[in-house]
Amino acid sequence: MLKLVTIAAGIDMSKGFKDFFETIGMTGGGLVTKGIAAVIAIIAVRMLLQLSNDPKGALQKGMMAVGTLFVAVILALYGDTLFSTVTLAKS
């Protein structure tokens, strides 16, 4: 006799993207925050790739690029918390 095993329960995706992002645990604000962090990270990598041959200028631009990359990482990790405090503010 064949016994069927349900591997995963069905998920109702009738509301489209809203349901999809809820299943992966991300809200619309979280998605925007990750997108902003990704754009800032791409800008930082581009800054690193365009360093000059002048040692002093390269050091200054390199440190600025590393700082920008640090901001992108912090925004990606804690951006949801940072922006949720702003949007939930009471007047």
QUITA-V412388 format. One record per run of one state. SS is the DSSP state (2 for helix, 1 for strand, 0 for the rest). FROM is the first residue (numbers start at 1). TO is the last residue. If there is no record, write none. Layout:
BEGIN
[[SS:FROM:TO] [SS:FROM:TO]]
END
This chain:
BEGIN
[[0:1:16] [2:17:23] [0:24:27] [2:28:49] [0:50:54] [2:55:87] [0:88:91]]
END
